Amino acid sequence: MNFIPRNIEENLRDALKYRPVVLLNGARQTGKSTLVKFLSRNSSIQYYTLDDFTILSSVNNDPEGFISGLHGPVIIDEVQRIPKLFVAIKRQVDRNREPGQFLLTGSANILLLPNLSESLTGRMEIQTLWPFSNDEILRTKSLFIDHLFSGEIPSIINKELNREQLIDKILVGGYPEVQTISSLKRRQRWFRSYVTTIIQREIRDLSKIEGLFEIPRLLSILASQSASILNISNLNRKTGISNTTMKRYLGLLQAVFLIQLVPAWYRNIGKRLIKSPKLYINDTGLLSHLLGLDRHQLLNYPDNLGPILENYVMNELVKQSTWCDTEPKLFYYRTANGREVDFVLENNQGKIVGIEVKSSNSVDTNDFRGLKDLSETAGDQFVNGVVLYLGANVIPFGEKYFALPIDALWK
């Protein structure tokens, strides 16, 4: 497979000009190693991977000695495998704050691992590489999110989106290696192997727990509840896993980028921390595999498509937020009387945009009820409310409300 440019590349290069340490986070097999090697292809930067047993042994034996023996800028791949390395890097950077010294990659989200993240506070910039966005697959760089916040609603009129093509995008997902696998059977094998590797390697390294046999079943149950509000008590009953262990497992699954929890939006920031989050799987190819879904089931049983389409839009919004100027925070909105909005994007000034996702070819005024409720709650902070749907046209539904074809996300 030829190298596909990543839309985060410009931000990554910029970070290396200003920070001594830059960490590129992301799940395994998202293309982190490929990207950092591409960035360093015309330079003398040294490359080390902790997937190499000899290097791993050297670093584990004497992380301080390893770091002090380096000369010039370096790439260290899969740095989460030796947590002690972060302390050694901190000491080196404290002696020399020159930018661009260390470009690290990691397959665990160190923001969820306090002992690691605290060691390089103020010295390191963290960026996340997700699986391919549809923009990247198409070699484009959409600014959909920026346009929503600036009020620039697309005026495009497309031929109707081919539902089969959209479903194929959902089933394949974004992992680079999967893009070249056309056989459903081969994809299933790839995802099965991928989950096994993550559990046996990444999660075990992070948790130091040997008995992780409950996690594959838990992951399948979580997949069945994707795009819904997380109910830990219900999960406890279904799995027999204790509340404490369940919370630890969920934290580990987030740390290795398999699941994402989206918090509730409230004007009162304190309430955002109390309300249960919504659960999503971080790739719809993986989600489809966990649910055993294929093209026939998504085409012919509409109830299957709704949640997985919402999950797909969430994935695309998260990916796009890594390169757009707005850099919004992602929430959902739900009131006590059941009014809801799938996604609320909030920028640094507190301005918000609401996005509802519909798996139908048409939209009516009822589809905007949640968005209008959100607008009343947010007041002047509300910028726009859109419904993404499977039809062809951009349709205004009053000031600040629009129905948009779902491919407005990447056009």
ZIHU-V57828 format. One record per backbone hydrogen bond with DSSP energy under -1.0 kcal/mol. NH is the residue of the N-H (numbers start at 0). CO is the residue of the C=O. If there is no record, write none. Layout:
[[NH:CO] [NH:CO]]
This chain:
[[8:5] [11:7] [12:8] [13:9] [14:10] [15:11] [17:14] [18:14] [20:122] [21:101] [22:124] [23:103] [24:126] [25:105] [29:26] [34:30] [35:31] [36:32] [37:33] [38:34] [39:35] [40:37] [42:39] [45:72] [47:74] [49:76] [51:48] [55:51] [56:52] [57:53] [58:54] [59:55] [60:56] [61:57] [65:61] [66:62] [67:63] [68:64] [69:66] [73:100] [74:45] [75:102] [76:47] [78:104] [80:77] [81:78] [84:81] [85:82] [87:83] [88:84] [89:85] [90:86] [91:87] [92:88] [93:89] [94:90] [95:91] [99:18] [101:19] [102:73] [103:21] [104:75] [105:23] [108:254] [109:107] [111:108] [112:109] [115:112] [116:112] [117:113] [120:117] [122:119] [123:119] [124:20] [126:22] [128:24] [131:173] [136:132] [137:133] [139:134] [146:142] [147:143] [148:144] [149:145] [151:146] [152:150] [157:391] [165:161] [166:162] [167:163] [168:164] [169:165] [170:166] [171:167] [172:168] [178:175] [179:176] [180:177] [186:182] [187:183] [188:184] [189:185] [190:186] [191:187] [192:188] [193:189] [194:190] [195:191] [196:192] [197:193] [198:194] [199:195] [200:196] [202:197] [203:198] [204:200] [205:201] [206:202] [207:203] [211:209] [214:211] [217:213] [218:214] [219:215] [220:216] [221:217] [222:218] [223:219] [225:222] [226:278] [227:224] [229:276] [234:230] [235:231] [236:232] [237:233] [238:234] [239:235] [245:241] [246:242] [247:243] [248:244] [249:245] [250:246] [251:247] [252:248] [253:249] [254:250] [255:251] [256:253] [257:252] [258:252] [259:279] [261:277] [264:331] [272:269] [273:270] [274:270] [277:261] [278:227] [279:259] [281:257] [286:282] [287:283] [288:284] [289:285] [290:286] [292:287] [297:293] [298:294] [299:295] [300:296] [303:300] [305:301] [308:304] [309:305] [310:306] [311:307] [312:308] [313:309] [314:310] [315:311] [316:312] [317:313] [318:314] [319:315] [320:316] [321:318] [322:319] [323:319] [328:345] [330:343] [331:262] [332:340] [334:338] [337:334] [340:332] [342:354] [343:330] [344:352] [345:328] [346:350] [349:346] [351:380] [352:344] [353:383] [354:342] [355:385] [357:387] [366:363] [367:364] [368:365] [371:367] [372:368] [373:369] [374:370] [375:371] [376:372] [377:373] [378:374] [380:377] [381:378] [382:351] [384:399] [385:353] [386:401] [387:355] [388:403] [389:359] [394:402] [396:400] [400:397] [401:384] [402:394] [403:386] [405:388] [407:404] [408:405] [409:406]]
